[in-house]
Amino acid sequence: MKIPVVDNGGQWTHREWRVLRELGAESRIVPNTTPWAEFDADGVVLSGGALSLDGSAAPLGKVDRWIDTVEVPVLAICVGHQFLARHFGGRVERGAPEFGSVELTIDRPEDRLFAGLPRTLRVWASHNDQVATPPQGWTVLAHSPACRVEAMSAPDRPIWGVQFHPEVEHTEGGREIFRRFLDACRR
């Protein structure tokens, strides 16, 4: 199974790549300027990054050119999550910063990404901006005391966004989230 990690300048992009490989996926890190025609993918991970999307129309490389039509599952992390929200009509803004351990409450435990996990997890976060309003029709899957949209999913496609970092060892259930994403990528 081929799962490239789209590099958005995140400090932990290599960890996402490593977790995918350790779970048996063939993975590589590609710049976010890579056109979709150069992908050979069963799924895609959009990495985190330091770019602030608050009040900005800044592109995320060329992701906006292919995200509307991609047919493989997508897992977007941190700024990737924020990009999805903004691109599909939601709103991103400055929020209460979350750095380090955060208590995550899973609101939709039946969702494929969180199925079978405890309702509350300690996860690792590193952000100033957050999704203030998800895109219309998207489902909020999890929240924290400081962030109302810690995870969300698209209504009609296998696309998920998470504000926290499942690739970090300190995130409870992080590998399980990646496993569930890989299960969604198997056709």
Beta strands, then each sheet from edge to edge (+ up, - down):
strand 1: 5-7
strand 2: 29-31
strand 3: 44-46
strand 4: 74-77
strand 5: 91-106
strand 6: 120-133
strand 7: 139-143
strand 8: 151-153
strand 9: 159-162
sheet 1: 2+ 1+ 3+ 4+ 9+ 8- 7+ 5- 6+
end
